[in-house]
Amino acid sequence: MGRLNKKRSRSNDNTYFWPGFVDARELTGQDTVLVKLRSQIAELTNLLALEKTAKAELELSLGSLSGNLKTARAKTSELQALLEGLTSNKDSKSAALVKLQTKLKGEKEISADALARV
């Protein structure tokens, strides 16, 4: 009986006891949250790796396209210079043709005058 009185007096001393199962539930909840967070981190890591791979591929593609553009611009400049040369050549040939046609016309007139005298 003395023990029973002792237990009763302990229960009446207003000491607050936290039940251990509450701590266990809290830890289980924290573990669940940690598992979810680790899963999200793993997923984000995978997505980051995919993005890095895509970025590297795009940079390679950009480098290739830049090279192609540089080559195309060089070819355009080359063709432009050739066109300018041909245009200049055409202009000088046109001028020579006009001179020859004028000279031919003059020769025809001289021939026509000579035939008219005969």
Buried (B, 14 or more C-beta within 10 A) or exposed (E): EEEEEEEEEEEEEEEEEEEEEEEEEEEEEEEEEEEEEEEEEEEEEEEEEEEEEEEEEEEEEEEEEEEEEEEEEEEEEEEEEEEEEEEEEEEEEEEEEEEEEEEEEEEEEEEEEEEEEE
